[in-house]
Amino acid sequence: MRQIWNDGGMQNAAVAPAGTGTTEAVDAVSDGAVDAVAEAAAAVDVVVIGAGQAGLSAAYHLRRRGLVPLRSATGRGTFVVLDAEAGPGGAWQHRWPSLTMASVNGIHDLPGMHQPEPDPRSPSRQVLPEYFAAFEEQFELAVRRPVRVHAVRRAGKRAGRPAGSADRPAGSAAPAAEGGEGRAPGQEPGRLLVESDHGVFAARAVVNATGTWSKPFWPRYPGQETFRGRQLHVAQYASAAEFEGRRVVIVGGGVSAIQLLDEISRVTETLWVTRREPVFSEEPFDEPRRIAVINRIAERTRQGLTPESVVKATGLFWTPWARAAQARGALVRHPMFSRIEPDGVRMPDGAFEPAQAILWATGFRPALDHLAPLGLRVPGGGIRVDETRAVDEPRLFLIGYGPSASTVGANRAGRRAATVIVRELLAPAPS
Ligand SMILES: Cc1cc2nc3c(=O)[nH]c(=O)nc-3n(C[C@H](O)[C@H](O)[C@H](O)COP(=O)(O)OP(=O)(O)OC[C@H]3O[C@@H](n4cnc5c(N)ncnc54)[C@H](O)[C@@H]3O)c2cc1C
């Protein structure tokens, strides 16, 4: 059971577990609950969910194309950006303190505003949120936060029911203002309902830019629950000092694993395990290689296959921290353990390796649970997306997803989504 917003306050509604993405998830919601939500919805042309690099790029390009933040009751020519964080910066505000501007791989500017020249030693979690805040202010994007979206569903499930007179969330439109023919906007079949913990919006288009940070991926291994030490994901990592005096197993073959291996191995003993032998490339990740990788990911995304890990897509490169770890003898890879025991891990050859901490540097998954009511997941495990647009729901755009999951990709995807929305979904119908 999960809660959805309802004009009478918070009401329990039977929603299938998030992430199932089945059409049953839609049908499991009672008609009464859907009607109540629809009647209370504020009309808006575009809802952007998430205000990281991708969402801000989309909002900027919507503004450039003449849309303004939602303030009017009609909702015409407006957009609204909803973000779950308390402040600007998207996932950057949560990166570990030692991830400095020197150790990030290169952050692309947001559109229309250069990053300030930062001190390379300053933490990315401070520099980038300040830059994002300045950007939001300069372009008057009026991001609403903290506002978490918990469901997106199609409006008009029981279209035609007259609009009610229920209380509405602050700032929302009167239902008859946009719906015409006595229908509330949330009951117009052409709209998507975006349900959040601060009201419901009935949108002509939705741009999903929710990133991955809120979905750390923890693989399951036998005996995991018996471990007496500390287990954490990189999303919870704060500093190497926390591990002094403990032997740490670091799991994962990506950039984060190697960065943190370098840091932690300076203060304590580490054991680095990966499923596959990491292969470091001496070749630069130049334009032709970058384009080839993006094209391959774009094709996977079109087919609805789950986005693969960054390291699988790009490979590993000799970075300064990788070389530093290697020089100190810390970059010694071991095969993945076969089980976890209370005081350590059991290796495939039967050897026991004692450990007091396990750090899972095992990546993230796209944060898409709130899209489950749309039933878009295909057997490949992902949502079919072509050039930012969901193939099976043309009013939905996914950016920062698949081929656009980088700061440069997010920027371009935001522009692309805004262009298509304005041209194809908001253009007045020919008379
Ligand atoms: C450790 C690390 C280092 C990286 N370094 C680089 C680098 O050097 N260069 C580079 O190009 N890329 C880098 N990346 C990738 C880069 O961070 C991302 O591609 C990009 O910043 C993601 O932007 P985004 O807008 O898609 O997501 P995010 O920045 O994660 O923003 C998503 C926003 O959506 C919000 N949100 C999520 N769910 C909801 C919801 N249900 N309702 C409302 N709001 C919601 C979140 O709170 C968040 O504010 C790195 C990633 C990691 C993990």
PDBQT file of the ligand as one rigid body, heavy atoms in Angstrom, charges set to zero:
ROOT
HETATM    1  C1  LIG A 501      30.060  10.043  -8.358  1.00  0.00    +0.000 C 
HETATM    2  C2  LIG A 501      29.625  10.550  -9.697  1.00  0.00    +0.000 A 
HETATM    3  C3  LIG A 501      30.469  11.384 -10.404  1.00  0.00    +0.000 A 
HETATM    4  C4  LIG A 501      30.099  11.852 -11.676  1.00  0.00    +0.000 A 
HETATM    5  N1  LIG A 501      30.953  12.648 -12.343  1.00  0.00    +0.000 NA
HETATM    6  C5  LIG A 501      30.588  13.120 -13.577  1.00  0.00    +0.000 A 
HETATM    7  C6  LIG A 501      31.456  13.977 -14.322  1.00  0.00    +0.000 A 
HETATM    8  O1  LIG A 501      32.551  14.274 -13.887  1.00  0.00    +0.000 OA
HETATM    9  N2  LIG A 501      31.027  14.439 -15.532  1.00  0.00    +0.000 N 
HETATM   10  C7  LIG A 501      29.798  14.108 -16.056  1.00  0.00    +0.000 A 
HETATM   11  O2  LIG A 501      29.457  14.549 -17.165  1.00  0.00    +0.000 OA
HETATM   12  N3  LIG A 501      28.962  13.288 -15.370  1.00  0.00    +0.000 NA
HETATM   13  C8  LIG A 501      29.326  12.785 -14.157  1.00  0.00    +0.000 A 
HETATM   14  N4  LIG A 501      28.481  11.964 -13.482  1.00  0.00    +0.000 N 
HETATM   15  C9  LIG A 501      27.173  11.704 -14.045  1.00  0.00    +0.000 C 
HETATM   16  C10 LIG A 501      26.359  12.989 -13.827  1.00  0.00    +0.000 C 
HETATM   17  O3  LIG A 501      26.292  13.273 -12.459  1.00  0.00    +0.000 OA
HETATM   18  C11 LIG A 501      24.989  12.808 -14.316  1.00  0.00    +0.000 C 
HETATM   19  O4  LIG A 501      24.947  12.360 -15.634  1.00  0.00    +0.000 OA
HETATM   20  C12 LIG A 501      24.210  14.119 -14.275  1.00  0.00    +0.000 C 
HETATM   21  O5  LIG A 501      24.667  15.035 -13.340  1.00  0.00    +0.000 OA
HETATM   22  C13 LIG A 501      22.848  13.703 -13.879  1.00  0.00    +0.000 C 
HETATM   23  O6  LIG A 501      22.010  14.806 -13.950  1.00  0.00    +0.000 OA
HETATM   24  P1  LIG A 501      20.472  14.523 -13.851  1.00  0.00    +0.000 P 
HETATM   25  O7  LIG A 501      19.809  15.829 -13.990  1.00  0.00    +0.000 OA
HETATM   26  O8  LIG A 501      20.101  13.456 -14.810  1.00  0.00    +0.000 OA
HETATM   27  O9  LIG A 501      20.256  13.867 -12.398  1.00  0.00    +0.000 OA
HETATM   28  P2  LIG A 501      20.428  14.407 -10.909  1.00  0.00    +0.000 P 
HETATM   29  O10 LIG A 501      21.514  15.385 -10.749  1.00  0.00    +0.000 OA
HETATM   30  O11 LIG A 501      20.466  13.171 -10.081  1.00  0.00    +0.000 OA
HETATM   31  O12 LIG A 501      19.079  15.187 -10.635  1.00  0.00    +0.000 OA
HETATM   32  C14 LIG A 501      17.858  14.510 -10.514  1.00  0.00    +0.000 C 
HETATM   33  C15 LIG A 501      16.959  15.323  -9.636  1.00  0.00    +0.000 C 
HETATM   34  O13 LIG A 501      15.670  14.724  -9.672  1.00  0.00    +0.000 OA
HETATM   35  C16 LIG A 501      15.156  14.681  -8.353  1.00  0.00    +0.000 C 
HETATM   36  N5  LIG A 501      14.196  13.596  -8.245  1.00  0.00    +0.000 N 
HETATM   37  C17 LIG A 501      14.416  12.253  -8.314  1.00  0.00    +0.000 A 
HETATM   38  N6  LIG A 501      13.246  11.585  -8.183  1.00  0.00    +0.000 NA
HETATM   39  C18 LIG A 501      12.283  12.529  -8.028  1.00  0.00    +0.000 A 
HETATM   40  C19 LIG A 501      10.865  12.466  -7.845  1.00  0.00    +0.000 A 
HETATM   41  N7  LIG A 501      10.218  11.303  -7.806  1.00  0.00    +0.000 N 
HETATM   42  N8  LIG A 501      10.173  13.613  -7.694  1.00  0.00    +0.000 NA
HETATM   43  C20 LIG A 501      10.821  14.818  -7.744  1.00  0.00    +0.000 A 
HETATM   44  N9  LIG A 501      12.164  14.931  -7.932  1.00  0.00    +0.000 NA
HETATM   45  C21 LIG A 501      12.884  13.805  -8.068  1.00  0.00    +0.000 A 
HETATM   46  C22 LIG A 501      16.368  14.472  -7.492  1.00  0.00    +0.000 C 
HETATM   47  O14 LIG A 501      16.112  14.824  -6.154  1.00  0.00    +0.000 OA
HETATM   48  C23 LIG A 501      17.403  15.349  -8.182  1.00  0.00    +0.000 C 
HETATM   49  O15 LIG A 501      17.372  16.662  -7.698  1.00  0.00    +0.000 OA
HETATM   50  C24 LIG A 501      28.843  11.471 -12.213  1.00  0.00    +0.000 A 
HETATM   51  C25 LIG A 501      27.976  10.648 -11.501  1.00  0.00    +0.000 A 
HETATM   52  C26 LIG A 501      28.377  10.179 -10.245  1.00  0.00    +0.000 A 
HETATM   53  C27 LIG A 501      27.441   9.249  -9.501  1.00  0.00    +0.000 C 
ENDROOT
TORSDOF 0
